[in-house]
Amino acid sequence: MNAPVKTPKIVTFGCRLNAYESEVMAAHAQSAGLGDAIVFNTCAVTAESTRQARQSIRRARRENPEAKIIVTGCAAQVDPDGFADMPEVDHVLGNDEKMHAQPFADFGLGSAERVRVADIMEVRDTTPHMIEAFGDRARAFVQVQNGCDHRCTFCIIPYGRGNSRSVPAGGVIAQIQKLVDQGFQEVVLSGVDITSYGPDLPGEQTLGRLVEQILTHVPELPRLRLSSIDSIETDETLFRMITEEPRVMPHLHLSLQSGDNMILKRMKRRHNREHAIAFCARVREARPQMVFGADLIAGFPTETEEMFGNTLRLVEDCGLTLLHVFPYSIRPGTPAAKMPQVDGATIKDRAARLRQAGEQALTHHLDHHVGGTVRVLMEKPGFGRLDDFTPVTLDGPSGTPGEIGMLHITGHDRSTLLGTPA
């Protein structure tokens, strides 16, 4: 009797782009015969995310003493020596190297150096990767862009991802067609700064133009969703796609970070408070069912109580619903790390108040859906998401993952809608 084939374990931290890249790595590790490997795809956006990765690596070694542990991702790219110094780690792999099959093949043969991390700033292109499967997910992530040319003063990610580079439209469309052929009902366009898509490609390519091309060339794709966007980079074509195309889902996650103009200036953001409010109002006027999420940072250096108040009011002024609140975290090597810091207790308090505002906004949003009939994509038995990304739990038949159906909303539990098949 043949022994069962072992499958590499991929532990993913952070963003949707990491989720996509983990699928690519899973295929590479499997092909390389690394069935006993545990691959950690780390995140460096906060000190806490890096701490959690280290903690998870140590726990994995205790529980799997014979496993080959490979660490990659943004935290490994930024601090390869720090992870290489961990006795639990067998190999450290850079963010560019992790997307290629050869390093995994070398690891499988035991012939690779322990640390393989090149200068990410030297990477000039992003090759499309054809993913054969996306595990059990009902939606698939497709990378359209990587890296970032902006240098926000709080952010370490450009040093983990490199400069902005775009995947040619043909590769993106081919990948989406493949996923649709496999039965996926929804595709999420992902990247580090997807609204910067296109200037490095031939012709007049933009994210709006890419969305237009996808919808034209893959007409059988039911649902297209955008990951986090930068509103200041939204051109008229993208605005038209967002507001007029029913297959583009009515949910935008905005990289806002603050609602105070002085803090935005010290962050080196390119928008101001007034632009953010005007953008949300214009989108909602054109498409009233649009739901906005946002990234917001509490306790950025020099932030006063009055400045924080401007961010707190932004939740209502922009009509934000789904918040990602980040307590400011020092990232060594960034300009913000050298600015006068807000004390930790104040940061914690402001983050809690922001989250509370987000919870109130979400409750109001959930109230609005009660009694209505809505379209839902089932993600797993008993759980799905509306077009606007609102979570819903089924009361009754569980539903089939990947299926799109109609639900009647009967109530909510302050975080998730409750529904029954319509």
Secondary structure, 3 states (H helix, E strand, C coil): CCCCCCCCEEEECCCHHHHHHHHHHHHHHHHCCCCCEEEEEECCCCHHHHHHHHHHHHHHHHHCCCCEEEEEEHHHHHCHHHHHCCCCCCEEECCCHHHCHHHHHHHHHCCCCCEECCCHHHCCCCCCCCCCCCCCCCEEEEECEECCCCCCCCCCHHHHHCCCEECCHHHHHHHHHHHHHCCCCEEEEECCCHHHCCCCCCCCCCHHHHHHHHHHHCCCCCEEEECCECHHHCCHHHHHHHHHCCCECCEEEEEEECCCHHHHHHHCCCCCHHHHHHHHHHHHHHCCCCEEEEEEEECCCCCCHHHHHHHHHHHHHCCEEEEEEEECCCCCCCHHHHCCCCCHHHHHHHHHHHHHHHHHHHHHHHHHHCCCEEEEEEEECCEEEECCCCEEEECCCCCCCCCEEEEEEEEECCCCEEEEEC
